[in-house]
Amino acid sequence: MTTIDAGTVAEIVGSAWRDDLVGELSGYIAIPALSPAFDPEWKANGHLSAAVDHIHRWIRSQPIAGLESAVVELPGRTPVLLAEIPAYGAPSGGVGTGTVLLYGHCDKQPEMTGWDPGLGPWTPVRRDDLLYGRGGADDGYAAYASLTAIRAVQESGGSHPRCVVLIEASEESGSPDLHAHVAALSTALGDVKLVVCLDSGCATYDTLWLTSSLRGMVAATVRVDVLTEGVHSGSASGVVPSSFRVLRQLLDRIEDPETGAVLLDSATSDVPDHRRAEIEAMVDHLGGLDEQFPYVAGIRPMASGVQAQINRTWLPTVSYIGADGLPPTNHAGNVLRPSTSLRLSLRLPPTVVAGDVLNELRSRLVTDPPDGATVTVEAADAADGWNAPDLAPWLSASLHRASVSVFGRPAQLMGEGGSIPFMGMLGRKFPAAQFAVMGVLGPGSNAHGPNEFLHLPYAERLTNVLASVLADA
């Protein structure tokens, strides 16, 4: 472990965010780099490549000793951006001669409606400490923060192990291309001893929050067909089964309509005692306050306090995120429609096997359908969750020191309700590696929704923490 001057690091990092990174991120936000699941013609449209090139141009300009970078492409796959930095100085801490892998992604979720006046997904707008626009917080800032932290270590007289920064372009689609890239880059990645992921969240902006678990996910589209074409409802209703009604019955096979409880046996898991204790400590740290969502008047939350945090991090839940076959209400003729499709997003406990859940889901939906309707399950994906290994003593001590130095208080642990497929994959590939999973998606940041923003002071503090941990490694 080497000692770096925290004041010098803070000055370097602060200057970078103030004079360079906000502008670079604004240019990145302006690129409509939709993930391939939302832009099947991504190759021809060129937006993903433009986002990769935008970040790569900046990386190549960084005055970091030994830095080499490349855009890596495989046939039929989205590209990844790889930056390699050899060990600097004389690192001898927890990673030693191994590799620190720093992960992020540059693909984005769709636009979504409901942005406030003056804001938009591809319109970067800074208001005080917030930078609005799609992808700045999820997860475009990661590449900039990672390289800035490495530069700060070098320029402050510290040392760091070998570092590899990997930025993928399919995470928001479930990382379908990443397995192939990681296999192809096995030699370049080397002996990964520490994985740093900056694609997670924080419960508040005044504390360093470390992610201890991530839920898995199954996504699928269920389609019910009853006719080959639509028919006048006055003629067909009462004779032809409604595809919507059939679909409602099918959904009751997988979710309790009263409570929202998921009815799939393979999707259930007990909450480990130490994770329950972390949740209780988190709620206590927050003073019992629940996350503030933009509820409409009169809505009653499904749970509060400790149970709410258990629900969002360790219990399975279904969200219905898209529909086909339903015309807009102002264009809905009196027609008994031929089919109805729903896109399901099923969040899973961190420790269940997502593939097993998908198999059970498919079986529940297609077996013996009501009224003999044709039921298909299409565009199905499954991604396991992740339950973090215990922190090694050196990493725990390093994160604690950095948190106290930068935030003035100890770090806190929290589970996340979202998914980062890469973490589960890396956990299997590098079972002995340590993980430091952090992020800027805090209260109000609204990733995937309207008015997404990056909290700039928190991003800057997180960059300082990362520099301290790299120096300790």
C-alpha positions in Angstrom: 0.0 0.0 0.0 1.2 3.5 -0.8 0.2 6.8 0.7 -1.3 9.5 -1.5 -2.0 13.0 -0.5 -5.7 13.3 -0.3 -5.6 17.0 -0.8 -3.7 16.7 -4.1 -6.0 13.9 -5.3 -9.1 16.1 -4.5 -7.6 19.0 -6.4 -6.8 16.9 -9.5 -10.3 15.2 -9.4 -12.1 18.4 -8.7 -10.4 20.2 -11.5 -11.2 17.4 -13.9 -14.8 17.3 -13.1 -15.1 21.1 -13.2 -13.1 21.8 -16.3 -13.4 18.7 -18.5 -15.8 15.9 -17.5 -19.1 17.8 -17.4 -18.5 19.0 -21.0 -17.5 15.5 -22.1 -20.5 13.9 -20.5 -22.8 16.5 -22.0 -21.5 15.4 -25.4 -22.1 11.8 -24.6 -25.6 12.4 -23.3 -26.5 14.0 -26.6 -25.9 10.7 -28.4 -29.0 8.5 -28.6 -27.0 5.4 -28.0 -29.9 3.0 -27.4 -29.1 -0.5 -26.3 -29.5 -3.1 -29.0 -32.7 -4.5 -27.5 -34.3 -1.1 -28.2 -32.5 -0.4 -31.5 -32.2 -3.6 -33.6 -30.6 -1.5 -36.3 -27.9 -0.2 -34.0 -25.1 -1.1 -36.4 -26.6 0.8 -39.3 -27.8 3.7 -37.2 -24.3 4.2 -35.7 -25.3 5.7 -32.4 -23.6 3.1 -30.2 -20.4 3.3 -32.2 -20.6 7.1 -31.8 -20.9 6.8 -28.0 -17.9 4.4 -27.9 -15.8 6.7 -30.1 -16.8 9.8 -28.1 -15.5 8.1 -24.9 -12.5 6.6 -26.6 -11.3 9.9 -28.1 -11.2 11.3 -24.5 -9.4 8.3 -23.1 -6.7 8.6 -25.7 -6.1 12.2 -24.6 -5.4 11.3 -21.0 -1.9 11.8 -19.7 -1.7 8.4 -18.0 1.6 6.5 -18.0 1.5 3.3 -20.0 -2.1 3.8 -21.2 -3.2 1.8 -24.2 -6.8 1.6 -25.5 -8.8 0.0 -28.3 -12.3 -0.5 -29.5 -12.7 -4.3 -29.6 -15.3 -5.7 -32.1 -16.5 -9.2 -32.7 -18.7 -10.3 -35.6 -22.4 -9.6 -34.9 -21.7 -8.2 -31.5 -21.8 -4.7 -30.0 -18.3 -3.3 -29.4 -16.5 -3.0 -26.1 -13.9 -0.3 -25.2 -10.8 -1.6 -23.4 -8.2 0.5 -21.7 -5.1 -1.1 -20.2 -2.8 0.7 -17.7 0.2 -1.3 -16.4 1.1 -1.3 -12.7 2.5 2.1 -11.7 5.1 2.6 -8.9 5.5 -0.4 -6.6 2.1 -1.7 -5.7 2.2 -4.4 -3.1 -1.2 -4.4 -1.4 -4.3 -6.6 -1.7 -4.1 -7.0 -5.5 -0.3 -7.3 -5.8 0.6 -8.4 -9.3 -3.0 -9.1 -10.2 -5.5 -6.9 -12.2 -8.1 -4.4 -11.1 -11.0 -4.6 -13.6 -13.1 -1.4 -13.7 -16.4 -1.9 -15.4 -19.0 0.4 -17.0 -21.3 0.6 -20.0 -22.2 3.2 -22.6 -25.5 1.9 -24.0 -28.7 3.6 -22.9 -32.4 2.9 -22.1 -35.1 4.3 -24.4 -36.2 7.9 -24.2 -39.4 7.5 -22.0 -42.1 10.2 -21.9 -42.7 12.7 -19.1 -39.6 14.8 -19.1 -40.0 18.3 -17.6 -40.1 21.3 -19.8 -36.6 22.2 -21.0 -35.3 18.7 -20.4 -35.0 15.7 -22.6 -33.2 12.4 -23.0 -30.6 13.7 -25.5 -30.6 17.3 -24.2 -27.8 17.7 -21.6 -28.8 20.4 -19.1 -27.0 21.4 -16.0 -29.0 22.9 -13.2 -26.9 23.6 -10.1 -25.3 20.3 -9.1 -27.3 18.1 -11.4 -26.6 17.2 -15.0 -29.8 16.0 -16.7 -30.0 13.6 -19.6 -30.1 9.9 -20.5 -27.1 7.9 -19.6 -25.0 10.3 -17.7 -25.6 8.5 -14.4 -26.4 5.2 -15.9 -23.6 4.7 -16.7 -21.6 7.0 -18.9 -19.7 8.7 -16.1 -18.0 5.4 -15.2 -15.3 5.5 -17.9 -14.4 9.2 -17.0 -14.4 8.6 -13.3 -12.2 5.4 -13.6 -9.5 7.0 -15.8 -9.5 10.2 -13.7 -9.0 8.3 -10.5 -6.0 6.4 -12.1 -4.5 9.7 -13.3 -5.0 11.3 -9.9 -3.1 8.4 -8.2 -0.2 8.8 -10.6 0.0 12.6 -10.4 -0.2 12.6 -6.6 2.8 10.4 -6.3 1.0 7.1 -5.5 1.1 3.7 -7.1 -1.5 1.3 -8.3 -1.7 -2.3 -9.7 -2.4 -3.1 -13.3 -5.8 -1.7 -14.2 -8.1 -2.7 -17.1 -11.1 -0.5 -17.8 -13.9 -2.3 -19.8 -16.9 -0.4 -21.1 -19.5 -2.5 -22.8 -22.4 -1.5 -25.1 -25.2 -4.1 -24.3 -25.7 -3.9 -20.6 -29.2 -2.4 -20.8 -30.2 -5.4 -23.0 -28.9 -7.9 -20.4 -25.3 -8.0 -21.6 -25.9 -10.6 -24.3 -22.6 -9.8 -26.0 -20.4 -9.6 -22.9 -19.8 -13.3 -22.5 -18.2 -13.6 -25.9 -16.0 -10.5 -25.3 -14.8 -11.7 -21.9 -13.9 -15.0 -23.4 -12.0 -13.4 -26.3 -10.3 -10.9 -23.9 -9.2 -13.5 -21.3 -5.5 -12.9 -21.8 -6.0 -9.1 -21.8 -8.0 -9.2 -18.5 -5.4 -11.3 -16.8 -5.6 -12.4 -13.2 -8.5 -10.3 -11.9 -8.2 -9.8 -8.2 -10.5 -6.8 -7.7 -13.6 -5.8 -9.7 -14.8 -2.2 -9.4 -18.3 -1.6 -10.8 -19.6 2.0 -10.9 -23.1 1.1 -12.3 -25.0 0.8 -9.0 -26.7 3.2 -6.6 -26.7 5.1 -3.3 -29.4 5.6 -0.7 -28.2 9.2 0.0 -25.7 11.6 -1.4 -23.9 12.3 1.8 -22.6 8.7 2.4 -20.5 6.2 0.5 -22.8 3.3 -0.2 -21.5 -0.1 -1.2 -23.7 -2.6 -3.0 -23.8 -6.0 -1.2 -26.3 -7.7 -3.5 -28.2 -7.3 -6.8 -31.4 -9.0 -7.9 -31.5 -11.2 -10.9 -34.0 -10.8 -13.8 -36.1 -12.7 -16.2 -37.7 -10.8 -19.1 -40.2 -12.2 -21.6 -43.1 -11.3 -23.8 -46.2 -13.4 -23.4 -48.6 -13.3 -26.4 -52.2 -14.7 -26.5 -53.8 -15.2 -30.0 -57.5 -16.0 -30.4 -58.2 -14.8 -34.0 -56.2 -14.4 -37.2 -57.7 -10.9 -37.6 -59.8 -8.5 -35.7 -63.6 -8.8 -35.8 -66.4 -6.4 -35.0 -67.0 -6.7 -31.3 -70.8 -6.6 -31.7 -70.5 -9.8 -33.8 -67.8 -11.7 -32.0 -68.0 -10.8 -28.3 -69.7 -13.4 -26.2 -68.5 -16.1 -28.6 -64.8 -15.5 -29.3 -62.7 -15.5 -26.1 -61.1 -12.2 -25.3 -57.3 -12.4 -25.6 -57.0 -9.8 -22.8 -59.2 -12.0 -20.5 -57.2 -15.1 -21.2 -54.0 -13.1 -20.5 -55.4 -11.9 -17.2 -56.1 -15.5 -16.2 -52.5 -16.5 -17.2 -51.0 -13.8 -15.1 -52.8 -15.1 -12.0 -50.8 -18.2 -12.4 -47.6 -16.3 -11.7 -48.6 -13.4 -9.5 -51.2 -13.1 -6.7 -53.4 -10.3 -8.0 -54.2 -9.1 -4.5 -50.7 -8.9 -2.9 -48.4 -9.0 -5.9 -46.6 -12.1 -4.5 -44.8 -14.1 -7.1 -46.2 -17.7 -7.2 -43.2 -19.4 -8.9 -41.5 -21.8 -6.6 -38.1 -21.4 -8.3 -38.2 -17.6 -7.7 -38.3 -17.8 -3.9 -35.3 -17.6 -1.5 -34.7 -16.9 2.2 -33.0 -13.6 3.1 -29.7 -14.4 4.7 -29.4 -13.3 8.3 -26.4 -11.0 7.7 -28.3 -9.3 4.8 -31.3 -8.8 6.9 -29.1 -7.2 9.6 -27.6 -4.9 6.9 -31.1 -3.8 5.8 -32.0 -3.0 9.4 -28.8 -1.0 9.8 -29.6 0.9 6.6 -33.1 1.8 7.6 -31.7 2.9 11.0 -29.1 5.0 9.3 -31.8 6.7 7.2 -33.9 7.4 10.3 -36.7 5.1 9.2 -37.4 7.2 6.1 -38.5 5.4 3.0 -37.4 6.3 -0.5 -39.6 9.0 -1.9 -41.2 8.0 -5.2 -43.4 10.3 -7.3 -46.6 8.8 -6.1 -50.0 10.1 -7.2 -52.2 11.3 -4.5 -53.8 8.6 -2.4 -51.4 5.7 -3.3 -50.6 3.4 -0.4 -47.1 1.8 -0.7 -47.0 -2.0 -0.6 -44.6 -1.9 2.4 -42.4 0.5 4.4 -39.3 0.5 6.5 -37.3 -2.8 6.8 -40.0 -4.7 4.9 -39.9 -2.3 2.0 -36.1 -2.8 1.6 -36.5 -6.5 1.8 -39.1 -6.4 -0.8 -37.0 -4.4 -3.3 -33.8 -6.3 -2.8 -34.6 -9.9 -1.8 -38.2 -10.7 -3.0 -39.3 -11.5 -6.5 -41.7 -9.0 -8.2 -43.3 -8.7 -11.6 -43.5 -5.5 -13.6 -45.5 -5.1 -16.8 -43.4 -2.9 -18.9 -44.9 -3.0 -22.4 -47.9 -4.1 -24.4 -48.7 -4.8 -28.1 -52.1 -5.4 -29.7 -53.8 -2.5 -27.9 -54.4 0.6 -30.0 -54.3 4.0 -28.4 -57.6 4.8 -26.8 -58.4 7.6 -29.3 -57.9 5.1 -32.2 -59.7 2.1 -30.6 -62.5 0.9 -32.8 -65.2 -1.5 -31.7 -63.1 -4.6 -32.6 -62.5 -7.8 -30.7 -58.7 -7.8 -31.2 -56.9 -10.9 -32.5 -54.1 -10.9 -29.9 -52.7 -9.2 -26.8 -49.0 -9.2 -25.8 -47.4 -8.1 -22.5 -43.7 -7.6 -21.8 -42.9 -8.9 -18.3 -39.9 -7.9 -16.2 -39.5 -10.3 -13.2 -36.9 -9.3 -10.6 -35.5 -12.2 -8.6 -33.7 -12.7 -5.3 -29.9 -12.5 -5.7 -29.3 -16.3 -5.0 -31.9 -18.0 -7.3 -31.1 -19.5 -10.7 -32.7 -17.2 -13.3 -32.8 -20.0 -15.9 -34.9 -22.2 -13.7 -37.3 -19.3 -13.1 -37.6 -18.7 -16.9 -38.4 -22.4 -17.4 -41.1 -22.5 -14.8 -42.5 -19.2 -16.0 -42.8 -20.5 -19.5 -44.4 -23.8 -18.3 -47.0 -22.0 -16.2 -48.0 -19.7 -19.1 -48.2 -22.1 -22.0 -49.6 -25.3 -20.3 -53.3 -25.9 -20.9 -54.2 -22.3 -21.8 -57.8 -21.1 -21.1 -60.3 -21.5 -23.9 -57.7 -23.2 -26.0 -56.0 -19.9 -26.9 -52.5 -20.0 -28.6 -50.0 -18.8 -26.0 -46.4 -18.1 -26.8 -43.5 -16.8 -24.7 -41.1 -14.8 -26.9 -37.9 -12.7 -26.6 -37.0 -14.3 -23.3 -33.9 -13.5 -21.3 -32.5 -14.6 -17.9 -29.8 -13.1 -15.8 -28.7 -14.3 -12.4 -28.4 -11.9 -9.5 -25.3 -11.5 -7.3 -24.6 -11.8 -3.6 -21.3 -10.2 -2.8 -18.5 -12.2 -1.1 -17.2 -10.8 2.2 -14.8 -7.9 1.9 -11.1 -8.8 2.4 -9.7 -7.0 5.4 -7.5 -4.8 3.3 -10.4 -3.7 1.1 -12.7 -3.2 4.0 -10.1 -1.0 5.7 -9.4 0.9 2.5 -13.0 1.7 1.8 -13.5 2.8 5.4 -10.5 5.1 5.3 -11.6 6.6 2.0 -15.2 7.1 3.1 -14.2 8.9 6.3 -11.7 11.0 4.4 -14.0 12.0 1.5 -17.5 11.8 3.1 -16.6 12.4 6.8 -18.4 9.2 7.8 -18.1 5.4 7.5 -19.3 3.6 4.4 -22.7 1.8 4.5 -23.9 -1.4 2.8 -27.1 -1.8 0.9 -28.7 -4.3 -1.5 -29.9 -3.1 -4.9 -33.2 -4.0 -6.5 -31.7 -3.7 -10.0 -29.5 -6.1 -12.0 -26.0 -5.9 -13.4 -25.6 -9.2 -15.3 -21.8 -8.7 -15.5 -21.4 -9.1 -11.8 -22.8 -12.6 -11.6 -20.8 -13.6 -14.6 -17.6 -12.3 -13.2 -18.3 -13.8 -9.8 -18.4 -17.2 -11.5 -15.3 -16.6 -13.7 -13.2 -15.1 -11.0 -14.4 -16.8 -7.8 -11.5 -15.5 -5.7 -11.8 -11.8 -6.8 -13.0 -9.1 -4.5 -15.8 -6.7 -5.5 -16.3 -3.0 -4.9 -19.7 -2.1 -6.4 -20.8 1.5 -6.1 -22.7 4.1 -8.0 -24.4 7.4 -8.3 -28.0 6.4 -8.8 -29.5 8.0 -5.7 -32.7 9.7 -4.7 -34.5 11.3 -7.6 -31.9 10.3 -10.2 -34.5 8.2 -12.0 -32.4 6.0 -14.2 -34.5 4.6 -17.1 -37.3 7.2 -16.5 -37.8 10.8 -17.3 -35.6 13.5 -15.8 -32.6 11.2 -15.2 -29.7 13.2 -13.7 -26.2 12.7 -12.5 -25.4 14.2 -9.1 -22.1 15.9 -9.8 -20.8 16.3 -6.3 -21.4 12.7 -5.5 -19.7 11.6 -8.7 -16.7 13.7 -7.8 -16.5 12.2 -4.3 -16.8 8.7 -5.7 -13.9 9.4 -8.0 -11.9 10.5 -4.9 -12.8 7.2 -3.1 -11.8 5.2 -6.2 -8.4 6.8 -6.3 -7.8 6.1 -2.7 -8.8 2.4 -3.1 -6.6 2.0 -6.2 -3.6 3.4 -4.3 -4.3 1.0 -1.4 -4.5 -1.9 -3.7 
